[in-house]
């Protein structure tokens, strides 16, 4: 509850002007709060006479009974774990070295899904809970929310990790709301602090700062992580674990929707998040016609073309190619940034690339701070030169022992 001390309030309007939700108005010289208030606390800091305070209801929760790190195993159309699941298992294994907790996989799916158990154990799980039901063959919000809420309430894991996929972003907030806990979305890092709480790091305020968020009073601590933020470790075939097969009480009447058809997005031959080499373009390409030479360069490199947000908003590139905070997170072997300034909103989506090559005419461009190799120059001049050189290399005969 937001409390205004009417005796102290001077009606200066600092809180009214500073509230981003228009939740405060000055009535008869006193700050008045309306239903738009979300208790963000901005007005508390803005008030020069400290007339505004927040009284939060303390929730007493026994946290001692919550143990373990649970990962939701989301399956693709072929009923195989998505790559982000393996990435999260690697991170969960790393976190467990600090907390001593077991790593649990919640695996909802159709009958026979236990076949995936041993593979998930090799990737880092200590225990795989298979939740089988025919209604779990394809993702629907109701079915998966009901099943996962039940298993989380039963297992009481301290941490729940989910991929920030389309389905993960739909499901995670529903689980958090039903469980009465917090959720941090699109995390870029996860660590454990001295009190064994999960530090959930993500960009905030448009990517201008990195915020570390904790869930001190409720459990589980929930976070979603974008694909490609973490590396998936190689499987350890010698790892041992337990695969448990459990039924569910899910009923058809509990599922309000059904999947009628799946229509693949065939705008690109390869999705940008799966490419080993990316040629990414930004506003510095200057004109739309230059995209043709960019595509020629990508073809010579057997690469996929991606883009910054600016070209998507200009209509030059499809949204499926966008890399950055509001687009895709990528981690290719080679990332070539052409005419991209390197704002935090973009670099947060590609900074984990193995090798970053940046070409920009501005020697002070932020992209050079994350690049392994930088070229100061005009994209319109350098890219054609690269194409010519690549074509010359392609015309050379292959080297043999006699020619070495």
C-alpha positions in Angstrom: 0.0 0.0 0.0 1.2 3.5 -0.9 0.8 5.9 2.0 0.8 9.7 1.7 1.4 11.8 4.9 -1.0 14.6 4.3 0.6 16.7 7.0 4.0 16.6 5.2 2.8 16.7 1.6 3.4 20.1 0.0 1.7 19.4 -3.3 4.9 20.1 -5.2 3.9 17.7 -8.0 7.3 16.0 -8.2 5.7 12.6 -7.7 2.9 13.4 -10.2 5.4 14.5 -12.9 7.7 11.5 -12.2 5.2 8.7 -12.1 5.5 6.7 -15.4 2.0 5.1 -14.8 0.1 8.4 -14.2 -1.0 6.9 -10.9 -0.7 10.1 -8.9 -2.6 13.4 -9.2 -2.6 16.4 -6.9 -6.0 17.1 -5.5 -6.5 20.1 -3.2 -2.8 20.3 -2.7 -2.4 16.7 -1.7 -0.9 13.7 -3.7 -3.7 11.2 -4.4 -3.1 7.6 -5.6 -5.3 5.9 -8.2 -5.7 2.3 -9.3 -2.8 2.4 -11.8 -0.3 2.3 -9.0 2.0 -0.8 -9.1 4.0 0.1 -6.0 7.2 0.6 -8.1 8.6 3.1 -5.5 9.7 5.8 -7.9 7.5 8.5 -6.1 9.0 7.6 -2.8 12.5 8.5 -4.1 11.2 11.6 -5.8 9.4 13.2 -2.9 11.6 16.0 -1.5 9.9 16.0 1.9 9.6 12.2 2.3 5.8 12.4 2.5 5.3 9.1 0.6 6.1 5.6 1.8 5.2 2.0 0.9 3.8 -0.4 3.4 4.2 -3.9 2.0 2.6 -7.0 3.4 5.3 -9.3 4.7 4.7 -12.9 3.5 6.1 -15.4 6.0 7.3 -18.5 4.1 9.3 -21.4 5.4 12.1 -21.6 2.8 13.9 -24.5 4.4 11.7 -27.1 2.7 12.5 -25.9 -0.8 15.5 -27.8 -2.3 16.7 -28.6 -5.8 17.0 -26.9 -9.2 14.2 -27.9 -11.6 14.5 -27.4 -15.4 11.4 -27.6 -17.6 12.2 -29.8 -20.6 10.4 -28.2 -23.5 10.2 -30.5 -26.6 10.2 -29.6 -30.3 7.9 -30.8 -33.0 10.0 -34.1 -33.2 9.5 -34.7 -29.5 13.2 -34.0 -28.8 14.5 -31.6 -26.1 15.1 -28.1 -27.4 18.7 -26.9 -27.4 17.9 -24.3 -24.6 17.0 -27.2 -22.3 20.6 -28.6 -22.6 22.0 -25.1 -22.1 19.9 -24.7 -18.9 21.0 -28.2 -17.6 24.6 -27.1 -18.0 24.0 -24.0 -16.0 21.9 -25.8 -13.4 24.8 -28.3 -12.9 27.1 -25.4 -12.4 24.8 -23.8 -9.8 24.4 -27.1 -8.0 28.1 -27.2 -7.3 27.5 -24.1 -5.1 24.2 -25.1 -3.4 24.7 -28.9 -3.3 21.2 -29.3 -4.7 20.1 -32.0 -7.1 19.2 -31.1 -10.6 15.7 -32.2 -11.5 14.1 -32.3 -15.0 10.3 -32.0 -15.4 9.5 -33.8 -18.6 5.9 -33.5 -19.7 5.0 -35.3 -22.8 3.0 -38.2 -24.5 3.4 -41.8 -23.5 6.8 -43.2 -24.1 8.6 -40.0 -23.3 10.8 -41.7 -20.7 13.1 -42.7 -23.7 14.7 -39.2 -23.3 15.6 -39.7 -19.6 19.0 -41.2 -20.0 20.1 -38.5 -22.5 19.0 -35.8 -20.0 20.9 -37.4 -17.2 24.0 -37.4 -19.5 23.5 -33.7 -20.0 23.5 -33.0 -16.2 20.2 -34.1 -14.6 20.3 -36.1 -11.4 16.6 -37.0 -11.7 14.2 -36.9 -14.6 10.4 -36.9 -13.8 8.4 -38.1 -16.8 4.8 -36.8 -16.8 3.0 -38.8 -19.4 -0.4 -38.0 -20.9 -1.8 -37.9 -24.4 -2.9 -34.3 -23.9 0.8 -33.4 -23.5 1.8 -34.4 -27.1 1.6 -30.8 -28.3 2.0 -27.6 -26.2 -1.2 -26.0 -24.8 -1.1 -23.5 -22.0 -3.8 -25.1 -19.8 -2.4 -28.7 -20.0 1.2 -27.8 -19.3 0.4 -25.2 -16.6 -1.8 -27.7 -14.7 0.8 -30.5 -14.8 3.9 -28.3 -14.0 2.2 -26.4 -11.1 1.3 -29.8 -9.6 4.8 -31.2 -9.8 6.5 -28.0 -8.6 4.1 -28.0 -5.6 4.9 -31.6 -4.9 8.7 -31.5 -5.4 9.2 -28.0 -3.9 12.4 -27.0 -5.8 14.2 -23.9 -4.7 14.8 -22.8 -8.3 12.8 -23.3 -11.5 14.5 -22.5 -14.9 12.7 -22.3 -18.2 13.7 -21.4 -21.7 12.5 -17.9 -22.9 11.0 -19.5 -26.0 7.5 -18.6 -27.3 6.0 -21.3 -25.2 8.3 -20.6 -22.2 7.2 -16.9 -22.2 3.6 -18.0 -22.2 3.9 -20.6 -19.5 6.4 -19.1 -17.0 4.3 -16.2 -15.8 1.2 -18.4 -15.4 3.2 -20.8 -13.2 4.6 -17.9 -11.1 1.1 -16.4 -10.6 -0.4 -19.7 -9.5 2.5 -20.5 -7.2 2.5 -17.0 -5.7 6.1 -16.3 -6.4 8.3 -13.9 -8.5 9.7 -14.4 -12.0 12.6 -12.8 -13.8 12.4 -13.0 -17.6 15.1 -13.0 -20.2 18.0 -13.5 -17.9 21.5 -13.2 -19.2 23.3 -14.6 -16.2 22.5 -16.7 -13.1 24.6 -17.0 -10.0 24.3 -17.9 -6.3 25.0 -15.3 -3.7 26.5 -15.8 -0.2 23.1 -16.6 1.2 22.5 -19.2 -1.5 19.9 -17.1 -3.2 19.6 -17.0 -7.0 20.9 -13.8 -8.5 19.0 -13.3 -11.7 20.7 -10.8 -14.0 18.9 -9.2 -16.9 19.0 -5.9 -18.9 16.8 -3.1 -17.5 15.7 0.4 -18.5 16.0 -0.3 -22.2 19.3 -2.2 -21.8 21.1 0.8 -20.2 21.8 -1.1 -17.0 22.1 -4.7 -15.9 19.9 -5.5 -12.9 20.5 -8.3 -10.5 17.2 -9.5 -9.0 16.5 -11.8 -6.1 13.4 -13.5 -4.7 14.0 -13.2 -0.9 10.6 -14.2 0.6 9.0 -16.7 -1.7 9.8 -20.0 -3.5 10.5 -21.2 -6.0 12.9 -18.7 -7.5 11.8 -18.6 -11.2 13.8 -17.4 -14.2 13.5 -17.7 -18.0 16.7 -17.6 -20.1 16.9 -17.0 -23.8 18.4 -19.7 -26.1 22.1 -19.3 -26.8 22.9 -17.3 -23.6 24.6 -20.3 -22.0 26.7 -23.1 -23.6 25.4 -26.6 -23.6 28.1 -28.9 -22.2 29.1 -32.2 -23.9 27.1 -35.2 -22.6 28.8 -37.4 -20.0 27.6 -40.9 -20.8 29.0 -42.3 -17.5 26.7 -40.0 -15.4 24.1 -41.9 -13.3 20.7 -40.7 -12.3 17.1 -41.7 -11.8 14.3 -41.7 -14.4 10.8 -41.6 -12.7 7.7 -42.3 -14.7 4.6 -40.6 -13.2 1.0 -40.3 -14.3 -1.1 -37.2 -14.1 -4.8 -36.5 -13.3 -5.1 -34.2 -16.3 -8.5 -34.2 -17.9 -9.7 -33.0 -21.3 -12.2 -30.7 -19.7 -9.2 -28.8 -18.1 -7.7 -27.9 -21.5 -9.6 -25.1 -23.2 -7.7 -25.1 -26.5 -6.2 -27.6 -29.0 -3.6 -27.3 -31.7 -5.2 -27.5 -35.1 -2.1 -27.1 -37.3 1.5 -26.1 -37.2 2.7 -23.7 -40.0 6.5 -23.4 -40.2 8.2 -20.1 -40.7 10.1 -20.5 -44.0 11.2 -16.9 -44.4 14.8 -18.1 -44.1 16.5 -21.4 -44.9 18.2 -21.3 -41.5 17.1 -19.5 -38.4 19.6 -17.0 -37.2 20.0 -18.6 -33.8 21.1 -21.8 -35.4 23.7 -20.4 -37.8 27.4 -21.0 -37.3 28.3 -17.8 -39.3 26.2 -14.6 -39.2 26.6 -11.5 -41.3 24.6 -8.9 -39.4 23.6 -5.5 -40.9 22.8 -2.2 -39.3 21.9 1.3 -40.2 25.5 1.8 -41.5 24.7 -0.1 -44.7 23.4 3.3 -45.8 20.9 2.2 -48.4 18.6 -0.7 -49.0 20.2 -1.7 -52.3 23.4 -2.5 -50.4 21.7 -5.5 -48.9 22.2 -7.3 -52.1 26.0 -7.3 -51.8 25.6 -8.2 -48.1 23.7 -11.3 -49.2 26.4 -12.1 -51.8 29.0 -11.9 -49.0 26.9 -14.2 -46.8 26.5 -16.7 -49.7 30.3 -16.9 -50.2 30.8 -17.5 -46.5 28.0 -20.0 -46.3 26.5 -17.7 -43.7 23.0 -16.4 -42.7 22.1 -12.7 -42.7 20.8 -11.1 -39.5 20.1 -7.5 -38.6 19.8 -4.9 -35.9 16.5 -3.5 -34.7 16.8 -0.4 -36.8 16.6 -2.2 -40.2 13.6 -4.2 -39.0 11.8 -1.1 -38.0 12.6 0.5 -41.4 11.1 -2.5 -43.1 14.3 -3.6 -44.8 14.7 -6.9 -42.9 12.1 -9.3 -41.5 11.7 -9.5 -37.7 12.8 -13.1 -37.7 16.4 -11.8 -38.4 16.6 -9.3 -35.5 19.4 -9.9 -33.0 19.4 -8.2 -29.6 17.4 -7.6 -26.5 14.0 -7.4 -28.3 15.1 -10.0 -30.9 17.1 -13.2 -30.9 20.0 -14.2 -28.8 22.7 -15.8 -31.0 26.1 -17.5 -30.4 27.6 -18.3 -33.7 31.2 -19.3 -34.4 31.7 -16.1 -36.3 29.6 -12.9 -36.1 30.3 -10.2 -38.7 28.7 -6.8 -37.7 28.4 -4.5 -40.7 27.4 -0.9 -39.9 26.2 -1.7 -36.4 26.9 0.9 -33.7 26.9 -1.6 -30.9 24.3 -0.3 -28.4 23.8 -2.5 -25.3 20.4 -3.5 -26.6 22.1 -5.2 -29.6 25.3 -6.5 -28.0 23.4 -8.3 -25.2 22.1 -10.6 -28.0 25.4 -11.5 -29.6 28.3 -10.9 -27.2 28.7 -14.7 -26.6 29.8 -15.3 -30.2 33.1 -17.0 -30.5 34.7 -14.5 -32.9 33.2 -11.0 -33.5 34.3 -8.9 -36.6 33.0 -5.4 -36.7 33.2 -2.9 -39.6 32.1 0.6 -38.9 33.1 4.1 -40.1 33.0 5.5 -36.6 36.2 4.6 -34.7 34.4 5.3 -31.4 31.5 3.0 -32.1 30.7 0.8 -29.0 30.8 -2.3 -31.2 34.6 -2.2 -31.2 34.6 -2.8 -27.4 33.2 -6.3 -27.8 34.8 -7.1 -31.2 37.8 -9.4 -31.5 38.7 -7.7 -34.8 37.6 -4.2 -35.9 37.9 -2.4 -39.2 37.3 1.3 -39.4 35.9 2.1 -42.8 32.8 2.3 -45.0 30.8 -0.9 -45.5 30.1 0.2 -49.1 33.8 0.0 -49.8 35.0 -2.8 -47.6 32.3 -5.4 -48.4 32.9 -5.4 -52.2 36.6 -5.7 -51.5 36.0 -8.8 -49.3 33.8 -10.3 -52.0 36.5 -9.9 -54.6 39.1 -11.4 -52.3 36.9 -14.4 -51.5 36.2 -15.0 -55.2 39.9 -14.9 -55.9 40.5 -17.4 -53.1 37.8 -19.6 -54.6 39.5 -19.6 -58.0 42.8 -20.9 -56.6 43.5 -24.6 -57.1 43.6 -26.7 -53.9 47.0 -27.1 -52.3 48.7 -30.5 -52.6 51.9 -31.9 -51.0 53.9 -31.2 -54.2 52.9 -27.6 -54.2 53.8 -27.0 -50.5 
